[in-house]
Amino acid sequence: MVEKTSMTNFDKLNKIINSNGGYITGRNVKEAHIPTAIFSQFIKKYNLKKQCPGFYSLTDWIRDDYFIFQYQYPKLIYSFYLAAYLHGLSDYCPTFIEVTAPKNYRPFPLPRSGVILHTDTRNETYKLGVSEVNTSFGNKIKVYDIEKTVCDFIRNREKLDSESFVKCVTWYKRRKDKNINKLFQYANIMKIKDKVMNIMEVILNED
């Protein structure tokens, strides 16, 4: 009988980086119970590139800013203009990162260049409609779903530009995967049901 050779720590790290598609994180290493010193040796041997604290990649890995930012700040959910763009409810690609944070969570000083951070003071609505989408590079990120995004646009209509608002609600109307019942459920939880119903009644009855 041929004895099976157990995987070395380097083998385990290579397996992780391959399964991830070219990157590895400190969380991956911790979950695999691999000593930090071994990981440091691995980084040097394979000349891994540090993308941010605790996040390393092969040199040919294409940097994914949305994915890396959310790795650093996992409680921040992509929202508003960026959520609309990611869901195809807008053709405007923001030049900034826009996210929503829970109450009392401020992971970095504000203002911060290139970042718009909203705070939801109600935990129920902060957690409402969190979903996952793939970035253009195929990495999963957390973003509010289309119904929550539409509700956010309606609730904050006065603060948004009119063109983006109209596109968001009208393009939502055309979606085959829209869920009007869910939209109204969200609106009720967010305490904007009348406002949402009035706007959607007009939009849905338009030719």
N, C-alpha and C positions, 0 to 999 in steps of 0.2 A: 504494500500500500504506500502510495506517495503522500508524504506529509504536506498539508496545506501551509503555505507560508503566510503568517499574519501580516496585515498591512502595517507599514511604518507610518509614523506621523506625517512624513512628507507625502506618502501615498494618499493619505486621508486628505491632506490639504490640496493636493492636485485634483483629487476627485471632486472636492467642493468647488474649486475654481472652474473646473470644466462643466459641472452641472449648472453653475450660475451663469455660464456664458462668458466668462472672462474676468470675473471679479470675486473678491472674498472680503468678508467683514469680520470685525472683532467679535461680533455676536456669533457668527458661524464657528469661529475658533473656540469660543467659550462653550458652545453647545456640543462641540466634538470632544471636549475635555482635553484639548491639546495645550501644553504649556506655552506661555507667552514667549519664553526664550527660544523655543523651537520655531514658533511663527516668525520671530525676528530673523532667524537664520534663513528661513524659507524666503522671506522678503528680499534679503540680500542676494541669495543664490539666483533667484529668478528675476531680479531687478524689477520688482513690482513698483508701480507708480502709486503714490499716495494721493487719492482724490480729495479726501477730507479725513479728519481724525477717525481712525478705526475702519477706514474703507480704502482698500487697495485693489489695483487692477493690473492686468497685463498691459504692456505698453501700446498694443494695438487695439485695446478696448475703446470704443467710442464713448466719450463722456456724455452722460445723460443728466443734465442739471436738475430736472424735476425729480428724478429718482434719488439723486444724491442729497438734495435739499431735504427731502422727506425722510431719508435715512437719518440725517442729523437731528431732525425735529419731527418725530413720528406722531406727535399729537396735533400737528398742523394739517388741516384738510384743505385741499385745493377747492376754491370757491369763486363765485361771481364771474367776472369776465373770463378768467382762466378756465373755470369749469364749463362755461358756455362754449368756449373754443374747443376744449377737449371732447365735448359731447356733440359737436357739430351744430350747435345752436347759434353760432356766430362765425363769421369769416375773418374776424379781427383776431390776430395772434398777438397777445399782449407782450410788450417788451419787458414786463416785470412779472414777478411771482406774486400771486394773490392767494391768501390763505385765511382760514378761520381757526381761531384758538379757543380753548375752553376758558372759563373764568379763572383769573389768578394765574394764568400761564403766560409768562413772558420770557422766552428762552434767550433773547438777545436785546440789547438796547435799541430803542426807537428814537427818531426815525432811522431806518436802515435803507441804504440805496438799493433800488431794484426790488424791494419787497413792500407789499401792502398787507398789513395784518389787521384783520377784524377780530373782535372778541365777542363771543356769544355768552352772555351771562347766565343762560339757562342750560343746564346739562342735557335736558331732554331734547332741546332743539339743536344743540351742538352735535349730538350723536345721531340726529334724524337724517336718514337718507345717505349715510356714508356707503359708498360703493367703490369698486375697483375698476380701473381702465388700464389699458396698455399704452405706454408712451410710444412715440414713433420709432423708438429703438427696441420695443418689445418688453420693457420692464413694467411691472405692475405698480401703480400708485393709487393712493386713496383720494377720492374726489366725491363731492356731493352728487347724487344722481340727478337725472334730468328734471324730475318733479321738484326736488328741493331747490335746484338752481332756478327754475321758473318762479317758485315762491319767493326766493331771495330777490329776484329781479322785481317782482311786483311789490314786495314790501318796501323796497328801497328805490322805487321808481323815480322819485324826485332827485335822487343823488346820482342817477345814471344818465348817460346821454340817450336821447330819444331814439336815435337810429338803432343802437344796440338793443334797447328795450323792445322795440317793434320786431326786430329780427328774432330775438329770443322767443317771444310768445307766438309769433306766426310760424316760425320754423318748427316749434314744438307741435303746433296744430297739425303740421304735415307729417309728423313722425308716425310710422306704423306701430312703433313700440310704446307710444304714449299710453299712460294709465291715468285717466281722468279721475277715477275713484281715489287712487293714491294721492293725486294732486290735491283733492279736496280734503282728504284725511290729514295731509301735511299742513294745509292751510288752517285747518281747525286747531291743530296742535300749536301752530305758530300764531294763533289768534288773529288771522287775517282772512278768514273764510269769506266774509261778505265781499271784501275787495277782490279776492281771486275769482269768486263766482261772477261778479259783475263784469270783470275784464274778459274772462273766458267765454261768457255768454255772448259778448260782442264778437270776439275772435272766431269762435266756433260757428257762428251764424253768417260769417262773411263768405262771399263766393270765392 
